[in-house]
Structure formats: structure tokens, C-alpha cells
């Protein structure tokens, strides 16, 4: 009985110290969850800051990969983005890219980067764009100058 009493006394005396130690033991910091970037949202926000955000279907995956891989030299501008945003936009463009065609690779084997040089684009605009209209638009890539719904994918100008 004396042994039981001593054991219980030892437990009762040490218990507060055990709980105090547990309560004050620092825990490892938790890492903030990774921010998930929606590629389409980032594409629309980043790209339309300078020009219309062209539909991904206008170029094949290889063209988008080449373009996104060299944003420091984006048609004479530095359009560099952080790594995560670049990856998210690239993934979106590649997933929604058009099919490659005979006109999507240049003579040197590099992917075509200019939508305005695609065969279908040239065919659609041949004889359609007057010198006055082109001067007003400034460039053939300024789709919204003639197609008011172009930013929403509507190129019907009738």
C-alpha cells in the first residue's frame, strides 16, 4: 500500500511538469500551401495587358512552347514573367493549342510564332483589308480594330 501511495504521489507531482513541457514545446513551422495559378486567368491578365489575348487554337503547341520559352524576346519586347506564371500560361496554351499544319514550321525547322503568317489567316484577309484599314489598325495582329468581338473569340465582322 505504501508503494502504491508513493507511485501515485510521484505521478501527481510530475504530471504538471509533463503537461507544461508539452504545452511549451515549439512545433515545426508549417509551410504555406502552394499557390495554384490558373493558366487561363493568368494568360488573359498578363497577355491582354499589351495586346489582345489571342485564342490558343491559333497556334500549335510547339509554337506556344517556343514563344513562352523566350519571353525576354517577345516580338521586340521583354515580356518576362515569374516561373510559376510562365508555366501555368504555357500549360494552358499547350492544352488548348491548335493542330500543327504545313504552315506551322518555318524553313529552318523552327515553329512559326506569328499568327498573321498562318495560311488560313492570310487567306481570310487577302483582299479584305484596305490600306486605310491597315493604317488605322496599325498592324494585322490588331484584330479588335476590325473585329469588335475578337477578344471574346468572335471574328464575325458582318
VOPAGU-2260 file (C-alpha; in pm, 1 decimal, decimal comma):
REM VOPAGU-2260
SITE   aa  ch    i         X         Y         Z
SITE  UNK   A    0       0,0       0,0       0,0
SITE  UNK   A    1     287,4     230,6      85,0
SITE  UNK   A    2     438,0     154,0    -256,3
SITE  UNK   A    3     108,6     240,5    -433,2
SITE  UNK   A    4      81,2     566,2    -241,0
SITE  UNK   A    5     436,7     665,4    -335,4
SITE  UNK   A    6     374,7     579,9    -700,9
SITE  UNK   A    7      56,3     787,1    -711,8
SITE  UNK   A    8     231,3    1075,2    -537,6
SITE  UNK   A    9     514,7    1065,4    -791,6
SITE  UNK   A   10     266,6    1071,0   -1080,0
SITE  UNK   A   11      71,3    1359,6    -934,0
SITE  UNK   A   12     385,9    1560,1    -865,6
SITE  UNK   A   13     535,2    1504,7   -1214,7
SITE  UNK   A   14     213,4    1540,8   -1413,7
SITE  UNK   A   15     207,3    1923,7   -1417,7
SITE  UNK   A   16     565,4    1928,7   -1545,2
SITE  UNK   A   17     482,1    1686,8   -1826,1
SITE  UNK   A   18     185,8    1896,0   -1936,8
SITE  UNK   A   19     383,1    2219,9   -1908,0
SITE  UNK   A   20     662,4    2077,7   -2119,0
SITE  UNK   A   21     417,3    1960,4   -2383,2
SITE  UNK   A   22     241,1    2295,8   -2393,1
SITE  UNK   A   23     563,3    2491,9   -2438,6
SITE  UNK   A   24     738,7    2260,3   -2683,3
SITE  UNK   A   25     774,1    2454,9   -3008,7
SITE  UNK   A   26     623,0    2296,9   -3314,5
SITE  UNK   A   27     780,8    2293,7   -3655,7
SITE  UNK   A   28     653,7    2576,8   -3874,1
SITE  UNK   A   29     408,9    2466,4   -4134,6
SITE  UNK   A   30     474,8    2559,7   -4495,3
SITE  UNK   A   31     223,9    2780,2   -4665,2
SITE  UNK   A   32      24,4    2588,0   -4922,2
SITE  UNK   A   33     147,0    2632,4   -5277,3
SITE  UNK   A   34     -45,4    2893,4   -5470,4
SITE  UNK   A   35    -218,6    2740,0   -5767,8
SITE  UNK   A   36    -216,3    2967,6   -6069,1
SITE  UNK   A   37    -497,4    2927,1   -6319,2
SITE  UNK   A   38    -332,1    2937,7   -6660,7
SITE  UNK   A   39    -625,9    3084,8   -6848,9
SITE  UNK   A   40    -676,7    3361,9   -6594,7
SITE  UNK   A   41    -304,7    3441,2   -6593,0
SITE  UNK   A   42    -295,1    3431,4   -6974,6
SITE  UNK   A   43    -583,6    3675,4   -7004,1
SITE  UNK   A   44    -441,5    3909,6   -6741,0
SITE  UNK   A   45     -77,8    3907,0   -6847,9
SITE  UNK   A   46    -108,7    3892,5   -7225,9
SITE  UNK   A   47    -400,4    4130,1   -7269,7
SITE  UNK   A   48    -204,5    4394,2   -7079,6
SITE  UNK   A   49     -19,2    4463,5   -7406,5
SITE  UNK   A   50    -230,0    4308,2   -7682,4
SITE  UNK   A   51    -540,1    4103,2   -7736,1
SITE  UNK   A   52    -503,0    3762,4   -7570,7
SITE  UNK   A   53    -516,4    3550,8   -7885,9
SITE  UNK   A   54    -704,3    3222,2   -7875,9
SITE  UNK   A   55    -471,7    2930,9   -7803,8
SITE  UNK   A   56    -616,3    2743,5   -8102,6
SITE  UNK   A   57    -449,6    2986,1   -8342,6
SITE  UNK   A   58    -107,6    2822,8   -8297,5
SITE  UNK   A   59       5,9    2465,5   -8233,3
SITE  UNK   A   60     167,0    2358,2   -7905,2
SITE  UNK   A   61     523,4    2380,0   -8039,0
SITE  UNK   A   62     470,5    2744,6   -8132,0
SITE  UNK   A   63     333,0    2833,6   -7789,4
SITE  UNK   A   64     615,6    2647,5   -7615,9
SITE  UNK   A   65     875,2    2833,6   -7822,6
SITE  UNK   A   66     709,1    3168,8   -7759,5
SITE  UNK   A   67     669,3    3114,8   -7385,6
SITE  UNK   A   68    1024,8    2984,2   -7364,6
SITE  UNK   A   69    1168,9    3315,4   -7484,0
SITE  UNK   A   70     950,3    3587,4   -7333,2
SITE  UNK   A   71    1256,0    3807,3   -7290,2
SITE  UNK   A   72    1246,2    3845,3   -7670,5
SITE  UNK   A   73     872,5    3866,5   -7732,0
SITE  UNK   A   74     845,2    4040,1   -8068,8
SITE  UNK   A   75    1093,1    4307,9   -7965,5
SITE  UNK   A   76     969,0    4341,3   -7607,9
SITE  UNK   A   77    1071,4    4187,6   -7276,4
SITE  UNK   A   78     754,1    4014,2   -7156,7
SITE  UNK   A   79     928,8    3808,6   -6888,3
SITE  UNK   A   80     713,4    3659,8   -6612,2
SITE  UNK   A   81     792,2    3465,2   -6298,3
SITE  UNK   A   82     849,7    3091,8   -6339,3
SITE  UNK   A   83     516,6    2978,7   -6191,1
SITE  UNK   A   84     308,4    3215,2   -6405,6
SITE  UNK   A   85     503,9    3125,0   -6719,0
SITE  UNK   A   86     449,5    2753,4   -6650,8
SITE  UNK   A   87      76,7    2798,4   -6585,1
SITE  UNK   A   88      23,5    3000,8   -6903,4
SITE  UNK   A   89     231,7    2758,7   -7109,7
SITE  UNK   A   90      33,5    2462,3   -6977,3
SITE  UNK   A   91    -294,0    2638,4   -7065,1
SITE  UNK   A   92    -179,4    2731,1   -7416,7
SITE  UNK   A   93     -39,9    2384,0   -7493,6
SITE  UNK   A   94    -355,1    2212,1   -7364,1
SITE  UNK   A   95    -574,2    2431,9   -7585,8
SITE  UNK   A   96    -343,5    2468,6   -7885,6
SITE  UNK   A   97    -447,0    2417,6   -8244,3
SITE  UNK   A   98    -332,4    2130,2   -8457,5
SITE  UNK   A   99       0,4    2162,9   -8635,5
SITE  UNK   A  100     -17,7    2212,7   -9009,3
SITE  UNK   A  101     212,0    2250,8   -9307,0
SITE  UNK   A  102     234,7    2622,7   -9231,0
SITE  UNK   A  103     335,0    2595,2   -8864,8
SITE  UNK   A  104     705,4    2528,0   -8914,0
SITE  UNK   A  105     947,7    2769,0   -9076,9
SITE  UNK   A  106    1201,0    2666,9   -9342,1
SITE  UNK   A  107    1471,4    2638,5   -9074,2
SITE  UNK   A  108    1256,8    2393,1   -8875,5
SITE  UNK   A  109    1164,4    2641,2   -8602,4
SITE  UNK   A  110     797,6    2681,4   -8503,5
SITE  UNK   A  111     601,3    2966,4   -8660,2
SITE  UNK   A  112     528,7    3231,0   -8396,6
SITE  UNK   A  113     318,8    3484,9   -8585,1
SITE  UNK   A  114     -48,6    3406,6   -8621,7
SITE  UNK   A  115     -64,1    3658,9   -8906,0
SITE  UNK   A  116     165,2    3431,4   -9111,4
SITE  UNK   A  117     -59,7    3126,0   -9085,7
SITE  UNK   A  118    -202,9    3021,7   -9421,6
SITE  UNK   A  119    -564,5    3041,8   -9301,4
SITE  UNK   A  120    -506,3    3393,6   -9165,0
SITE  UNK   A  121    -354,1    3518,4   -9489,0
SITE  UNK   A  122    -636,3    3357,2   -9687,1
SITE  UNK   A  123    -906,8    3510,3   -9467,3
SITE  UNK   A  124    -763,6    3859,7   -9502,4
SITE  UNK   A  125    -646,7    3856,9   -9864,9
SITE  UNK   A  126    -824,3    4140,2  -10043,0
SITE  UNK   A  127   -1027,8    4215,4   -9728,6
SITE  UNK   A  128    -805,5    4472,6   -9561,7
SITE  UNK   A  129    -764,0    4807,5   -9731,7
SITE  UNK   A  130    -454,6    5020,6   -9688,5
SITE  UNK   A  131    -669,5    5268,3   -9494,5
SITE  UNK   A  132    -796,8    4995,5   -9259,6
SITE  UNK   A  133    -447,1    4859,6   -9205,9
SITE  UNK   A  134    -314,0    5207,7   -9132,4
SITE  UNK   A  135    -593,8    5256,6   -8879,3
SITE  UNK   A  136    -527,0    4917,4   -8716,4
SITE  UNK   A  137    -151,8    4974,1   -8717,1
SITE  UNK   A  138     -78,3    4604,0   -8764,7
SITE  UNK   A  139    -252,0    4291,2   -8889,2
SITE  UNK   A  140    -232,6    4147,6   -8538,5
SITE  UNK   A  141    -465,1    4417,8   -8403,5
SITE  UNK   A  142    -775,2    4203,2   -8452,3
SITE  UNK   A  143   -1001,7    4425,4   -8242,0
SITE  UNK   A  144    -957,2    4715,2   -8486,7
SITE  UNK   A  145   -1188,4    4537,8   -8733,0
SITE  UNK   A  146   -1343,0    4256,0   -8531,1
SITE  UNK   A  147   -1509,6    4417,3   -8230,3
SITE  UNK   A  148   -1579,7    4080,3   -8064,8
SITE  UNK   A  149   -1231,2    3938,9   -8128,8
SITE  UNK   A  150   -1129,9    3944,7   -7761,2
SITE  UNK   A  151   -1419,6    3704,5   -7697,1
SITE  UNK   A  152   -1335,3    3481,5   -7992,5
SITE  UNK   A  153   -1592,8    3635,0   -8228,4
SITE  UNK   A  154   -1429,9    3732,3   -8557,0
SITE  UNK   A  155   -1752,3    3775,2   -8749,2
SITE  UNK   A  156   -1732,3    4123,3   -8898,9
SITE  UNK   A  157   -2063,6    4122,3   -9079,5
